[in-house]
Amino acid sequence: MKTKFFASLIAAIMFVGITANAQQKIGYTNVDFILNSLPDAKDIETKLKTEKAQYDKLLQDKVADFQKKYEDYQKNAATMSPVIKADREKELQNQNNAIQEFQQNSEGALQQKQQQLLAPVLDKIDKTIKDVAKENGYTYVFNTDAGPGTTPILLVAPDADNISDLVFKKLGVTPPAKTAATTNTPATTPAATPKKN
């Protein structure tokens, strides 16, 4: 008698669980696609390009100065005393090291600047996705972003559950052309960007 009761109870719990799960609404979007379609992304890209151009100009000046000194060294090395020759070689080596260090530092500074500029925009997108999910009854929202060499988590999904247009609307941005939005989900994605949980 007790065994039948417990079996019935377990079956009832499983049925309730399955019913509850059947009522959950699942949606998806592509954070990179949204980010790259926002005016903020174009502003960030412009700022980064400007800063990179400044670094590149300074690097070119440093390299040109190094090449000039190196050519002078090659031309006059045969007539230099050992002390002067060793001094010039040390100077050239130090200058070469300084160029490499500047190049590494400027690349690091650009990456840091990109993350700094992207953080508030990604926060805004994250909050908007959560707001859209709550307002439209979505229990789960998947991100279809896939970096190079990786597969998106969501491989097949109905277009009706793509909440990207709702996110754009809430952000006050006109969604890109429908073809771009649909072809971008879930198979392809724009260039990868830092992602925030």
C-alpha positions in Angstrom: 0.0 0.0 0.0 2.8 2.4 1.0 4.8 1.5 -2.1 1.9 2.4 -4.4 1.3 5.7 -2.5 5.0 6.7 -2.9 5.0 5.6 -6.6 1.9 7.8 -7.1 3.5 10.7 -5.2 6.7 10.5 -7.2 4.8 10.3 -10.5 2.7 13.4 -9.4 5.9 15.3 -8.5 7.5 14.4 -11.9 4.3 15.5 -13.7 4.2 18.8 -11.9 7.9 19.3 -12.7 7.4 18.5 -16.4 4.4 20.8 -16.6 6.3 23.6 -14.9 9.2 23.1 -17.3 6.8 23.1 -20.3 5.6 26.6 -19.2 9.1 28.1 -19.1 9.9 30.5 -22.0 13.3 30.3 -23.5 14.7 33.1 -25.7 18.1 34.0 -27.3 20.1 36.9 -28.6 23.6 37.7 -29.8 25.4 40.2 -27.6 28.2 40.9 -30.2 25.6 41.6 -32.9 23.8 44.0 -30.6 27.0 45.7 -29.4 28.4 46.1 -33.0 25.0 47.6 -34.1 24.9 50.3 -31.4 26.1 53.9 -32.0 28.2 53.5 -28.9 30.3 50.8 -30.7 31.1 53.2 -33.5 32.1 55.9 -31.0 34.4 53.4 -29.2 35.9 52.3 -32.5 36.7 56.0 -33.4 38.3 56.7 -30.0 40.4 53.5 -30.3 41.5 54.3 -33.8 42.5 57.8 -32.8 44.6 56.6 -29.9 46.2 53.8 -32.0 47.1 56.4 -34.7 49.0 58.4 -32.1 50.9 55.3 -30.9 51.6 54.3 -34.4 53.0 57.7 -35.3 55.3 57.8 -32.3 56.4 54.2 -33.0 57.2 55.1 -36.6 59.3 58.1 -35.4 61.2 55.9 -33.0 61.9 53.3 -35.7 63.0 56.0 -38.2 65.4 57.4 -35.7 66.8 53.9 -34.9 67.3 53.1 -38.6 69.1 56.4 -39.2 71.5 55.7 -36.3 71.9 52.1 -37.4 72.8 53.1 -41.0 75.3 55.7 -39.7 76.8 53.0 -37.5 77.1 50.6 -40.5 78.7 53.3 -42.6 81.3 54.3 -40.0 81.9 51.1 -38.0 85.1 50.3 -39.8 86.7 53.6 -38.8 85.4 53.7 -35.2 87.7 52.9 -32.2 86.7 49.8 -30.2 85.3 52.0 -27.3 83.1 54.1 -29.6 82.0 51.1 -31.6 81.0 49.2 -28.4 79.2 52.4 -27.1 77.2 52.8 -30.4 76.3 49.1 -30.3 75.0 49.4 -26.8 73.1 52.5 -27.7 71.4 50.8 -30.6 70.6 47.7 -28.5 69.0 49.9 -25.8 67.1 51.9 -28.5 65.8 48.6 -30.1 64.7 47.3 -26.6 62.9 50.6 -25.9 61.0 50.3 -29.3 59.9 46.8 -28.5 58.8 47.8 -24.9 56.9 50.8 -26.3 55.1 48.6 -28.8 54.1 46.1 -26.1 53.0 48.9 -23.7 50.9 50.6 -26.4 49.2 47.4 -27.3 48.4 46.7 -23.7 47.1 50.3 -23.2 44.8 49.9 -26.2 43.4 46.7 -24.9 42.8 48.3 -21.5 41.2 51.3 -23.0 38.9 49.0 -25.1 37.8 47.2 -22.0 37.3 50.4 -20.1 35.1 51.9 -22.9 33.2 48.6 -23.5 32.4 47.9 -19.8 29.5 50.5 -19.4 28.0 49.5 -22.8 28.1 45.8 -22.0 26.5 46.6 -18.6 23.7 48.5 -20.3 23.2 45.6 -22.8 23.2 43.1 -20.0 20.6 45.1 -17.9 18.4 45.6 -21.0 18.4 41.9 -21.9 17.4 41.1 -18.3 14.7 43.7 -18.4 13.3 42.5 -21.8 13.4 38.9 -20.5 11.4 39.9 -17.3 8.9 42.0 -19.2 8.3 39.3 -21.9 8.2 36.3 -19.5 11.4 34.6 -20.6 12.8 32.3 -17.9 16.1 31.7 -19.8 17.9 33.7 -22.5 20.9 32.2 -24.4 23.7 34.1 -26.0 24.5 32.8 -29.5 27.9 34.4 -29.6 30.7 32.1 -30.7 34.3 33.1 -30.8 36.7 31.9 -33.6 36.9 28.1 -33.6 34.0 27.6 -31.2 30.4 26.5 -31.7 27.5 28.5 -30.4 25.6 26.9 -27.5 22.3 27.4 -29.3 22.3 25.6 -32.7 18.6 25.6 -33.6 15.9 27.9 -32.4 12.7 29.5 -33.7 13.0 33.1 -35.0 10.0 34.0 -32.7 12.2 33.5 -29.6 15.0 35.8 -30.9 14.7 38.8 -28.5 17.3 41.0 -30.2 14.7 43.3 -31.8 13.1 43.8 -28.4 16.5 44.6 -26.9 17.2 47.1 -29.6 13.8 48.7 -29.1 14.4 49.0 -25.3 17.8 50.5 -25.9 16.1 53.1 -28.2 17.9 51.9 -31.3 16.4 50.9 -34.6 17.1 47.2 -35.2 19.3 46.5 -38.3 17.8 45.1 -41.4 15.9 41.8 -40.8 18.3 39.9 -43.0 21.3 40.9 -40.9 19.5 40.0 -37.7 18.3 36.6 -38.8 21.5 35.5 -40.6 23.4 36.5 -37.5 21.6 34.0 -35.4 22.9 31.6 -34.4 25.5 30.5 -36.9 27.7 33.5 -37.5 28.8 36.4 -35.3 30.8 39.6 -35.8 34.3 40.0 -34.4 34.7 38.9 -30.8 34.7 41.5 -28.1 35.1 41.3 -24.4 32.1 39.7 -22.8 30.7 40.4 -19.4 28.6 37.9 -17.5 
